[in-house]
Amino acid sequence: SLFAWTHVSLLIIVTQCHFMIQNIYNGLVWFILPVSMIVINDCMAYLCGFYFGRTPLIKLSPKKTWEGFI
């Protein structure tokens, strides 16, 4: 009946929301950690290439260097 479907739907929605709120910080760590590592890697590659770079990497990107890539 409609009463049973309403209760089952509410139970599923409330249970999923409860588990999502309860475990939000565990998932947030696995999102922020890789993103921050990529940003830090990109910044350090830029700085190393800027300060130590001498050898151009490719003609398509003339400001990129092997030193920044490594």
N, C-alpha and C positions, 0 to 999 in steps of 0.2 A: 504494500500500500504506500501511499504518499508519505505517511507519517514515518514509516520505517526507512524509506529512502532519505528523508530529511535528516533523521538521526544518524544514519550511516555516513552520509555526506559530511555532516558537521563533525562527527567523530574523526573521520579521515583528515579533514582540513585542520582541526584543532590539534590533532596529534602531530601532523607534519610541521605545523607552525611551532609547536612546543619544542620538538627536536631541533628545528632549525635555530631557534633562539638559544637553546641550551648549548649547542655546539658551534655557535657563530665564531667564537674566537679561535677554535681549532682550524676552521676553514680559512679564516682571515690570515693566519700565519702562513699557510701554504700559498696564499695569493700574494701577500706583501713580500715575502722572502725572495722568490724568483724575480719579481719586478724590480726590487731594490738592487739585487745582484746585477741585473742587466744594465740598469742606469749607472751604477758605480763602474762597471766594466767599460761602458761606453765613454764615460767621463775620463777615466784613467787612460784609455787608449788615445783619446784626444790630447790629453796633457803630455803623455810620453811622446806622441808624434810631433807635438808642437815644440817641445824643448829638445828632444834628441833626434828628431827626424831629419834625415838627409836623403834617403833613397826613395824616389816616388814609387808608389805601389802600382798604379795603372794610369793610363792617359785619360781614361774616362773621369776619374776623380783626381785631379792633379795635386790637391793638397793632402791626400792620404799617403802615408809613408809605411814602409815595412817595419820600422821601429815601433810605430803606433799599433800596427797590426799584431806584432808579436808581444 
